[in-house]
Amino acid sequence: MSVSLAAMEELLRRGGAERVSEDAKIALKKAVEDYAIKIGGSASKYARHARRKTVKSQDIELALQKQ
């Protein structure tokens, strides 16, 4: 997956961090990627249940609600 470390640093700074270590960026990147894969899998199931091949935003929103 191609989530950048710079994006992870930005998210951590938005959360209030003044300084961010490389290890923290890598750990957050892994967590974000794992969570996105989990949500994507659930959203895909909802799309298939609706007899669609295309995942829509409503599938993502439903997957997020069910977490």
Secondary structure in CASP SS format (residue, H / E / C, confidence):
PFRMAT SS
TARGET T0000
AUTHOR 0000-0000-0000
METHOD secondary structure of the structure
MODEL  1
M C 1.00
S C 1.00
V C 1.00
S C 1.00
L H 1.00
A H 1.00
A H 1.00
M H 1.00
E H 1.00
E H 1.00
L H 1.00
L H 1.00
R H 1.00
R H 1.00
G C 1.00
G C 1.00
A C 1.00
E C 1.00
R C 1.00
V C 1.00
S C 1.00
E H 1.00
D H 1.00
A H 1.00
K H 1.00
I H 1.00
A H 1.00
L H 1.00
K H 1.00
K H 1.00
A H 1.00
V H 1.00
E H 1.00
D H 1.00
Y H 1.00
A H 1.00
I H 1.00
K H 1.00
I H 1.00
G H 1.00
G H 1.00
S H 1.00
A H 1.00
S H 1.00
K H 1.00
Y H 1.00
A H 1.00
R H 1.00
H H 1.00
A C 1.00
R C 1.00
R C 1.00
K C 1.00
T C 1.00
V C 1.00
K C 1.00
S H 1.00
Q H 1.00
D H 1.00
I H 1.00
E H 1.00
L H 1.00
A H 1.00
L H 1.00
Q H 1.00
K H 1.00
Q C 1.00
END
